[in-house]
Amino acid sequence: MDLNDYSKEDLWELIVEAVHASVMYPTHKAYTRDTVLVETPNITHGELARRLSIPVGEALVLLKELADDKQKTVP
């Protein structure tokens, strides 16, 4: 399933809310953006979850948000 497909699911907003409530969310997002995606730009949510020892839902949210952020900065 594509990252965009996940965001269309009914429970997506609940997952995002739960991830954003985590005290480690900003750190995980920055580390994923600045380190993980530089080293492994095509990392899957499963690989990211294993690498950071985080839930798959958090990995999905991180990758989706970072992909959206990247699209906003590309002219």
C-alpha positions as CSV (number, residue, x, y, z in Angstrom):
1,M,0.0,0.0,0.0
2,D,1.3,3.5,-0.9
3,L,1.8,6.1,1.8
4,N,-1.0,8.2,0.3
5,D,-3.4,5.2,0.5
6,Y,-2.8,5.0,4.3
7,S,-3.8,8.6,4.8
8,K,-7.2,7.9,3.2
9,E,-8.1,5.3,5.9
10,D,-10.6,6.1,8.6
11,L,-8.2,5.8,11.5
12,W,-5.4,7.8,9.9
13,E,-6.2,11.0,11.9
14,L,-6.2,9.0,15.1
15,I,-2.8,7.6,14.3
16,V,-1.4,11.0,13.5
17,E,-2.8,12.4,16.7
18,A,-1.2,9.7,18.7
19,V,2.2,10.1,17.0
20,H,2.1,13.8,17.5
21,A,1.5,13.3,21.2
22,S,4.7,11.4,21.6
23,V,7.5,13.3,23.3
24,M,10.0,11.7,20.9
25,Y,8.1,12.7,17.7
26,P,10.1,15.9,16.9
27,T,13.4,14.0,17.5
28,H,12.3,11.0,15.4
29,K,11.1,13.3,12.6
30,A,14.4,15.4,12.6
31,Y,16.6,12.3,12.7
32,T,14.6,10.6,9.9
33,R,14.8,13.7,7.7
34,D,18.4,14.6,8.4
35,T,20.0,11.2,8.7
36,V,17.9,8.2,7.7
37,L,16.5,9.6,4.4
38,V,19.9,11.0,3.4
39,E,21.5,7.5,3.8
40,T,18.5,5.5,2.6
41,P,16.1,7.7,0.6
42,N,13.7,4.8,-0.4
43,I,13.4,3.3,3.1
44,T,10.1,1.5,3.8
45,H,8.0,2.1,6.8
46,G,8.8,-1.3,8.1
47,E,12.6,-0.8,7.8
48,L,12.3,2.6,9.5
49,A,10.2,1.2,12.3
50,R,12.9,-1.5,12.9
51,R,15.8,0.9,12.6
52,L,14.3,3.4,15.1
53,S,12.5,0.8,17.3
54,I,9.2,2.6,16.8
55,P,5.7,1.5,16.0
56,V,4.9,1.0,12.3
57,G,2.2,3.6,12.6
58,E,4.7,6.2,13.7
59,A,7.0,5.3,10.8
60,L,4.1,5.7,8.4
61,V,3.3,9.1,9.7
62,L,6.9,10.3,9.7
63,L,7.5,9.2,6.1
64,K,4.1,10.7,4.9
65,E,4.8,14.0,6.6
66,L,8.3,14.2,5.3
67,A,7.2,13.4,1.8
68,D,4.5,16.1,2.0
69,D,7.1,18.6,3.3
70,K,9.5,17.7,0.5
71,Q,6.7,18.3,-2.1
72,K,5.9,21.7,-0.6
73,T,9.5,22.8,-1.1
74,V,9.9,21.6,-4.6
75,P,9.0,24.3,-7.1
